[in-house]
């Protein structure tokens, strides 16, 4: 008999199968990454097609087959994807979170509870209109990499552990480096950007909310570089989210106090 799975899940992405079906990549709370077929969900008469849109959090019953599971029932929990769909910047940011999660959780049917909890909290933050979506992306990516075993240091020296903050950063070394340890290729980093990166990693939102636009853009560059260092290929959704975010900032003045050399 096929194994029955009852779990809460976030739809990471979906793609068509045949004329009416979809294949879904789900991150479940207790069973990790699950690939499933949702039959008939592309028909206008489907009972739960709208609930299985990417980024939605749903309660599902699945029957695990040899290669793919089959969706039996779906109930709504938090339809983040539906909420974010009206805001292109936040919707595109949500797809960065989903793609990064799928890349970092590589084994199917293996529990990935920290990644699941992080994804749900990230989507909830994006649904909060008061949060800068690019800051949410950066905080999520740093914490997701740390959960995967690549925790950077943006306060103490990543080489000798000397108390920081430090004025230099070298991503292959693991983050901030002191003046004595900094290898060739290190770049200077402003105190504002250093404090912002440390706060994003720790989840302290008081510093990010007060950060200047220039610090935010500099921090995003550091996060993108650190992500590229540890993933085999770039996230396809990140440039799209960046372009959408930058278009919102085009009319804003930037501060000159925070500069990354």
C-alpha positions in Angstrom: 0.0 0.0 0.0 1.1 3.6 -0.7 2.4 5.4 2.4 0.0 8.1 3.6 1.5 11.4 4.6 -0.4 14.1 6.5 1.7 17.3 7.0 1.7 21.0 6.7 3.8 22.2 3.7 4.9 25.3 1.7 4.6 25.0 -2.1 8.1 25.9 -3.3 7.3 25.7 -7.1 5.0 24.0 -9.5 5.1 23.1 -13.2 2.6 21.7 -15.7 2.1 18.0 -16.3 -0.1 16.9 -19.2 -3.2 18.9 -19.9 -4.6 19.4 -16.4 -2.1 18.3 -13.7 0.8 19.9 -11.9 4.0 18.6 -10.3 4.6 20.3 -7.0 7.8 20.7 -5.0 6.7 20.9 -1.4 8.7 21.6 1.8 6.9 19.8 4.6 7.3 20.4 8.3 8.0 16.8 9.2 9.0 15.0 6.0 11.2 17.5 4.3 11.2 17.9 0.6 8.4 16.1 -1.2 7.6 16.0 -4.9 4.0 15.3 -5.7 1.4 15.3 -8.5 -1.7 17.3 -8.1 -4.2 15.9 -10.5 -6.7 18.1 -12.3 -5.7 21.3 -10.5 -5.4 23.3 -13.8 -9.0 22.7 -14.6 -11.4 25.6 -13.8 -13.5 23.2 -11.7 -10.6 22.1 -9.4 -11.5 22.3 -5.7 -8.0 23.2 -4.5 -6.0 24.5 -7.5 -5.8 28.0 -6.1 -4.5 26.7 -2.7 -1.5 25.0 -4.4 0.0 28.2 -5.8 3.7 28.7 -5.0 4.5 30.2 -1.6 1.2 29.1 0.0 1.3 27.2 3.2 -1.2 24.3 3.2 -2.2 21.2 5.2 -2.0 18.3 2.8 -2.7 14.6 2.7 -0.4 12.7 0.2 0.0 9.2 -0.9 3.6 8.4 -1.6 4.2 6.4 -4.7 7.4 4.9 -6.1 8.7 8.2 -7.6 6.1 10.9 -6.8 3.5 11.4 -4.2 -0.1 12.1 -5.1 -2.1 15.0 -3.5 -5.4 13.8 -2.0 -6.7 16.7 0.1 -5.6 20.3 0.7 -6.6 22.8 3.3 -5.4 26.4 3.6 -3.1 27.5 6.5 -1.5 30.7 5.3 -1.9 31.7 1.7 1.2 33.8 1.5 1.5 33.4 -2.2 -2.0 34.8 -2.8 -1.3 37.7 -0.4 2.0 38.6 -2.0 0.7 38.3 -5.6 -0.5 41.9 -5.6 2.9 43.3 -4.8 5.5 42.3 -7.4 8.5 43.2 -5.3 7.4 41.0 -2.4 6.1 38.3 -4.6 9.5 38.1 -6.4 11.3 38.2 -3.1 9.2 35.2 -1.9 10.4 33.2 -4.9 14.0 33.9 -3.9 13.2 32.4 -0.5 11.6 29.3 -2.1 14.4 28.7 -4.6 17.1 29.1 -2.0 15.3 26.7 0.3 15.0 24.1 -2.5 18.6 24.4 -3.3 19.8 24.0 0.3 17.4 21.1 1.1 18.6 18.6 -1.4 17.5 15.3 0.0 13.9 14.2 -0.5 11.9 12.8 2.4 14.4 13.8 5.0 13.2 16.1 7.8 14.4 19.7 7.4 12.6 21.4 10.3 15.0 24.4 10.7 14.7 25.3 7.0 10.9 24.9 7.1 10.5 27.2 10.1 12.9 29.7 8.6 10.9 29.7 5.3 7.6 30.2 7.0 8.9 33.1 9.2 10.5 34.7 6.0 7.2 34.5 4.1 5.4 36.0 7.1 7.9 38.9 7.2 7.4 39.5 3.5 3.6 39.7 4.1 4.3 42.5 6.7 4.1 45.7 4.7 6.4 47.4 7.1 9.4 45.2 6.3 11.9 46.1 3.5 11.6 43.0 1.2 15.3 43.1 0.3 16.3 43.1 3.9 14.0 40.1 4.4 15.8 38.3 1.5 19.3 39.1 3.0 18.3 38.0 6.5 16.8 34.8 5.2 19.8 33.9 3.0 22.3 34.5 5.8 20.3 32.5 8.2 19.6 29.7 5.7 23.3 29.4 4.9 24.1 29.3 8.6 21.5 26.6 9.1 23.2 24.7 6.3 26.6 24.9 8.1 28.0 28.0 6.5 27.6 30.6 9.3 29.5 33.8 8.6 30.9 36.1 11.2 30.3 39.8 10.8 31.5 40.9 14.3 34.5 38.9 15.6 37.4 38.1 13.3 36.6 34.9 11.3 40.2 33.9 11.5 41.5 34.5 15.0 38.3 35.4 16.8 39.4 38.8 17.9 36.6 41.0 19.2 35.0 43.2 16.5 33.7 45.0 14.8 36.4 45.0 12.1 36.9 47.2 9.1 37.6 44.4 6.6 35.7 41.5 5.1 36.9 38.5 3.2 34.1 36.1 2.3 36.3 33.0 1.6 37.6 33.3 5.1 34.1 33.4 6.6 33.3 37.1 6.9 34.9 39.9 8.9 38.7 39.8 9.4 40.9 42.0 11.6 43.8 44.1 10.3 46.3 41.4 11.3 44.5 38.5 9.6 43.1 40.1 6.5 44.4 38.2 3.4 44.8 39.7 -0.1 41.5 40.4 -1.6 39.9 41.7 1.5 37.7 44.8 1.1 36.9 47.5 3.6 33.5 47.7 5.0 31.8 50.6 6.8 30.7 50.3 10.5 27.1 50.8 9.4 27.2 47.9 6.9 29.0 45.7 9.3 26.4 46.3 12.0 23.6 45.7 9.5 25.0 42.3 8.4 25.5 41.2 12.0 21.9 42.2 12.9 20.4 40.5 9.8 22.2 37.3 10.8 21.1 37.4 14.4 17.5 38.5 13.6 17.7 41.8 15.4 15.4 44.1 13.3 16.0 47.3 15.2 19.3 47.9 13.3 18.0 47.0 9.8 15.0 49.2 10.1 17.2 52.2 10.9 19.9 51.4 8.3 20.6 53.8 5.4 19.8 52.9 1.8 23.5 52.8 1.0 24.2 50.3 3.9 21.3 48.2 2.7 22.6 48.0 -0.8 26.2 47.3 0.4 24.9 44.5 2.7 23.0 43.0 -0.2 26.2 42.8 -2.3 28.0 41.0 0.5 25.1 38.5 1.0 25.0 37.8 -2.8 28.7 37.2 -2.8 28.6 34.9 0.1 25.7 33.0 -1.4 27.5 32.6 -4.7 30.5 31.3 -2.9 28.6 28.4 -1.3 26.1 27.5 -4.0 27.2 25.8 -7.2 25.2 28.1 -9.4 23.4 31.5 -9.0 19.7 31.8 -7.9 17.7 32.6 -11.0 15.1 34.5 -9.0 17.6 36.8 -7.2 18.3 39.2 -10.1 14.6 39.5 -10.8 13.9 40.4 -7.2 16.9 42.9 -7.2 15.6 44.6 -10.3 12.1 45.0 -8.8 13.5 46.3 -5.5 15.9 48.8 -7.1 13.1 50.2 -9.2 11.3 51.1 -6.0 14.4 52.9 -4.7 15.1 54.9 -7.9 13.4 58.1 -6.5 15.1 57.9 -3.1 18.2 59.8 -2.0 21.1 57.7 -0.7 23.3 58.5 2.2 27.1 58.9 1.6 28.1 57.8 5.1 28.3 54.1 4.4 30.6 53.0 1.6 32.1 49.6 0.7 35.4 50.1 -1.1 
